[in-house]
Amino acid sequence: MLTEERTPFRRLLLLIGSFGPLGHAPASGTVTVALIGVPLYWLLSTYLGLPPAAYLALVTALTLFAVWLHDVGDRILRKKDSSTLVWDEIVGFLIGVAFVPFSWPIVIIAFFLERAIDIAKVPPARWIEDRWPGGWGVVGDDVVAGIYTCLLLHLLTWCFPGLQGLPG
């Protein structure tokens, strides 16, 4: 069991887990997705232009890191799914926009859609959050929100190619 002492490693872990002051802001998950998730989506999809396999590998690695970080961080904070730790929100958003070309209409739709689905805890998100242990449950519900968002975004861009800047 972790002690009350905040070692330098634990302080650093909490700093990374909260993206500094962002995890302490009101609506910390939403703020972090807006200030970190959206630029990261742009960077990965537009600037770096990662191929699908590389994007999938990176998001998988970030997801596993988030599970570990939330597991350890929540034990340090003695609170499950602390709103201070926000990597789960980033992972959910990056899953939500997977393989969707970057455009500002897509960003706006993805942002509000993913946040709404995450907050609503669309099944089986609540079940996963409540029943999976530690960081798995904390990150798992955001993965569910990301999957729903991704499916809906792909459906929207298929029905309305203009959202991607393509002719309809």
N, C-alpha and C positions, 0 to 999 in steps of 0.2 A: 504494500500500500504506500502511496506517496505521502510524504510528510508535508506539513504546512510550509516548510522552508522553500522559498523561491530561489533556486540556484540560478546562476547566470544562464545555464542551458535552458532551464524552464522559462525564464523571462524571455529569452530569445525565441523559444518556440511559441510562446503566447504572442509575441510581437509579430512574428511571421504569420501565425494563425489568424490574426486580426487585421492584417495589412496595416499595421500601425494604428492610426487614429480611426480608420474606417470602421473597424469592428466595434467601436465605442459610440458611433453616431446613432441617432434615432433611425429606425428602419435600416439597420446596418447591412442586412442582406441586399436590399434594394439599392442602397447607395454603392455598395461594393460591386454589384453587377454593372451598374451604370458607369462607374469610374475605372473598374479593372476588367470586367467581363467583356464589355463592348469593345474597348481598344484591343484586348487580346484576340477577340474574334476577328477584328480587322487585320491585325498583325499576322495571324495564322492563315487566314483565308486569302487576303489580298496581297499584303507585302511579301510574306514568305511563300505564299501559294503552295502550302503543303499538299502533297498528294494524299488521297484518302487513307491509305495504309499508314502513313506517317502521322496524320491527324488522329486516327484511331489509336495508334500506339501512344502518342503523347497524352491524349485525354484519358486513356486507361491508366497510364503512369500517374497522372495528376489525381485521378480518382483513388487509386491505392494510397498515394501520399495523403490525400484528404482523410481517408478512413483512419490511417495511423495518427495523423495530427489531431483529429477530433477525439479519437479514443484517449490519447495521452493528455491532450489539452483539457478535455472535460474532467478527467480524473484530477488534474492539477486544480482546476476551478471548482471541483466538487459539484458539478451541475451537468446533467445530460443536455446536449444540444444547446450549449451556451450561445446566445446571440452575438457574443464577442468574437467567436471563431466563425469565419465566413467562407472558408474554402469549399464547403459543400454547395454554397450558392453559385460559386464560379464554375464548379464542375457541372452542376445542373444546367447552367446557361450554355456552356460549351457543348454539352450533349445536345441541347435543344437546337443549336444552329449547325450541327454537324452536316457537312456536305451540302449546305445551302449557300449559294453565292452571296457575297456581301453586297448589300445595297441599303440605303437609308430607310426605305419603306420596310424592308425585311427586319432591320435592326429594331425599329419602333414596334412592329408587330411582335417580333420574338421577345423583346424585353417585357412588354405588358402581358403577353400570353404565358410565358414561362413563370413570371412572378405570380400571376393569378392562379395558375395550376398548382404551383408550389404552396401558396398560402391556403388554397382550398383543400389540399391534401387529397387529391383525387385517388380513389382506390387503385391499387393496394398500398398507396403511400403511407397512410396512417398505420396500417397493420404492420408494415415493414419497420416504420419508425418505433413503434411500441414493442415489437417482438424480436427484432434483430439486435444482437448485443453491441454495446459501445458505438464506435465509429461507423460500424456497418449500418446500423439503423439510422444514425444521424445523416449519413451521406446517401443511404439507400432511397430515402423518400425524395431527395433532390434528383437522383438518377431517374426515378419514375416520372417526375415532372419534366425532366429533360427529354425523355423518350416520347411522352405525349406531345410535347412542344415540337419536337423534330418531325413526328408523323404529321401533325397539323400543318407545319410550315411546308413540308414537301407537297402535301395535298394542295395547299394554297398556291404555291408557285407552279404547280402543274395546271391548276385551273385558271390562274391569272399570271401568265408569264411576264406581264408588264411589271410585276413587283420586283423582278430581277433586272429590269431595264431592257428586257427583250421585247420584240414586237408581239402583240397579242394575236 
